Amino acid sequence: MGYGACDSFCGDAGCDIACDCLPQYCGPKYTMFGEFLYLQVTDVDVAHAQQQDGIGGAGTVPFGDIGTIGPDFNPGFRVGGSIASGPSSSLIVSFTHFESDAVSSIDAPVVPGGGGAVGSLVHHPGASLTASAGSLDATYDIDFQLADVMFRTVWNSGPRHELGFSLGAQYGHLEQDFSQSGIFGGGQGGAVDTSTSIDFDGGGIKVGVDGERQFKHGLGVYGKLTAAAMTGRFSSRYAMFNRSTDQPLAQANWKDDRVIGQFEYEVGASWKSTNERWRVAAGYMFSYWTNAVTTPDFIDAVQADNYTDVGDTMGFNGLVGRVERRW
């Protein structure tokens, strides 16, 4: 967006009269941008262990903390650029990458008279295992990548504002990896690792709207909203493995084709240099993946041996900082 800088680009209201731009163009011809993301994953924490007053069976009750694991804030990035395709339209490409990780450890509680243990909440109930007298350790990683190709056109503009509409396509990749390790008792006891891995690959149509309002000294506010429908496949795997005996205790591999939604909105403040060749923005973003196979839902499905209506919404939210160079 521009507001009168004739040597680079200018707003719709000034192109013909004030700027006399030849050839007429009312926006930057080329842009390159980079964004720093600092996001937290929400709605997918896994309750994986429970402190209790015995190894299991009749008379054993919860006795202390529930071991829950979920990624906290982690950094990511988005890079991209655009090229003008007309006086008020452009072709935009971008790539987004985000990785998160978390660790958790929970020890046996101190119980009057002894007997404190930690029970796993992610084991299949059919496995012949009791609780652990030691600690249980868990890891949890959630990563995603997005690639977008969008055609944007100016919907409405003036000397100090611009509204745009975008239409294009999006490819998405989502990974979720969870693992728990501990030494358990029972008939199949030993050092048991329980893990899940969920991958999604898909693509589809994406639309968006965005707007910005300029004030004095290059300052402004902005907002944008995008929505995508991606069709693809979830490949989900669950495994319990006894490292002490080198024996698998449980396995479940499940694939499911589905359409998921990916919605994102962001609001913030911006600043542009006097010649409008640099733009800096900072805001807060919310992103949601709907109808996704999530780790806690998949573990519940395996434990219940029921894969009907497995799906939930996964959220990402956090800070966004952007630097943009315009020509």
CORBEL-V919857 format. One line per field, one symbol per residue. phi: phi as a letter, one per 40 degrees, with the letter a starting at -180 (. if undefined). A space follows every 50 residues. Layout:
BEGIN
phi = ???
END
This chain:
BEGIN
phi = .bbhcccbaacdcbcccccfcbccabaccbbbabbbbbbbcbgbcbcbaa cacachgdgcbdahcccbbacccacaabbiaabcbidaaabbbabbbabb aabaabccccbdgggcabccbbccccccbbcbcbcbbababbbabbbbbb bbbccaaadbaabbbbaabbbbbbbbbbabbabbchcbcicbbbababbb baaicbbabaaabcbcfgcabaaaababbbbabcbbbbabbcccbfbcba aabbbacabbbbbababibbabcdcgcbbbaaabbbbbbbfccbcccccc ccccfabcfciabbbbaicbbbbbbbb
END
